[in-house]
């Protein structure tokens, strides 16, 4: 039985808005998948009313195959796997 990867949702944390825009542009230009959806959101962590941490959350939905007509098998590898 073949298994086809249809899509993934990846969430990244970056330090600046510039890095968020760059991550989205890099994903748009990658020809290994279609970028279905994307978003970036500024986040703050506060303690006692003071901002103690700030970052941007970047979410990318990458589409590899059409669910109704998949054409490529994709093997997902995580760190340390062979």
N, C-alpha and C positions, 0 to 999 in steps of 0.2 A: 504494500500500500504506500503510495506516495503521500508525502506531507508537504503542503505548500504554505509558506509564510505569506499571509495576506497583508498585514500591516503591523506596525509597532507604534507605541507612544513613548517618547523619550522626554524626560524632564531633566533640565540642567540648571545649575546655579552658577551665575556669573557675577562679577563685581560691579560692572558698569553698564550703562545703557549702550555704549559703543560696542561692548563685547556681545551684548544681546543681539543687536542689529547684525553684527558680523556672523554670529552663529546661525541666524536665520538665513542670511545671504549665502553662506557656505552650504546649508542644506538645500536651498533653492537650486544651486548650481551643480549639485551632485547628480550624475546621470544613472546611478544605481537604483533609484527609486523616484517616485513622484511625491512631492511634499503636498499632503492633503490639507492639513490645517497647521497653523502655528500661532503662538501668542507669546508675549512677554509681559511681565507684571513686576512692578517695583514693590519690594517688600521691606518692612521695617520690623525689627524686634525691639520692644521697649521694656524698660524696667523702671518702675517708679516715675513714669512719665518721660524718662530720658531714652533717646535712641541709643541702643547699645550695639546694634548690628543692622546693616542695610545691604541689600543685594537685589538682583533681578532673577526671577524665575522664568525660564524659557521652556516652552512645551512644543514639541515637534511631532506631528503625526506623519509617519513615512509609509507610503503605500507601495508594496512590492508586486502584487498581483491583483487581478480582478477576481473577486470571490466566485463569479459565475464561469470564468474561463481562465484559470491559472495556467501560466505557461512555463514558469521557472521554479525549480526547487531551490530553496535557500537553506543552508546549514548555519544556524546561529551558534557562535562560539563565545563563551565567556572566559575571562581571564583564567589562565592555568589549565584550560581544557586542551586536549589534543585531538 
